[in-house]
Amino acid sequence: MDFSSMSSAEQAHMTRVIERKQMQDFMRMYSSLVERCFNSCCNDFTSKALSSKEEQCVLNCTDKFLKHSERVGARFAEHNAEMMGASAQK
């Protein structure tokens, strides 16, 4: 984003808004990850510790979720670059 036409106060405000939005997005993703992996992996509530099976499931779940998020982000970046290239050619 180009904030060069804004005053320094407006630039600072926009930076805070963007940072807040990024934190909200991160917290939403983290909460989704915790909920999904907990619901998929945690079945035995007779102990406060995870069983080795549950622990492995959580590790696999988080790894899969993070790899998926990384891949989606990469595809989004590629698509965005294509769109920017197409708009620059017009």
MODELLER restraints for C-alpha pairs under 7 A, 6 or more apart:
rsr = mdl.restraints
at = mdl.atoms
rsr.add(forms.Gaussian(group=physical.xy_distance, feature=features.Distance(at['CA:3:A'], at['CA:11:A']), mean=6.07, stdev=0.5))
rsr.add(forms.Gaussian(group=physical.xy_distance, feature=features.Distance(at['CA:33:A'], at['CA:62:A']), mean=6.87, stdev=0.5))
rsr.add(forms.Gaussian(group=physical.xy_distance, feature=features.Distance(at['CA:33:A'], at['CA:65:A']), mean=6.97, stdev=0.5))
rsr.add(forms.Gaussian(group=physical.xy_distance, feature=features.Distance(at['CA:37:A'], at['CA:58:A']), mean=5.81, stdev=0.5))
rsr.add(forms.Gaussian(group=physical.xy_distance, feature=features.Distance(at['CA:37:A'], at['CA:61:A']), mean=5.75, stdev=0.5))
rsr.add(forms.Gaussian(group=physical.xy_distance, feature=features.Distance(at['CA:37:A'], at['CA:62:A']), mean=6.93, stdev=0.5))
rsr.add(forms.Gaussian(group=physical.xy_distance, feature=features.Distance(at['CA:41:A'], at['CA:54:A']), mean=5.37, stdev=0.5))
rsr.add(forms.Gaussian(group=physical.xy_distance, feature=features.Distance(at['CA:41:A'], at['CA:57:A']), mean=5.61, stdev=0.5))
rsr.add(forms.Gaussian(group=physical.xy_distance, feature=features.Distance(at['CA:41:A'], at['CA:58:A']), mean=6.05, stdev=0.5))
rsr.add(forms.Gaussian(group=physical.xy_distance, feature=features.Distance(at['CA:42:A'], at['CA:54:A']), mean=5.92, stdev=0.5))
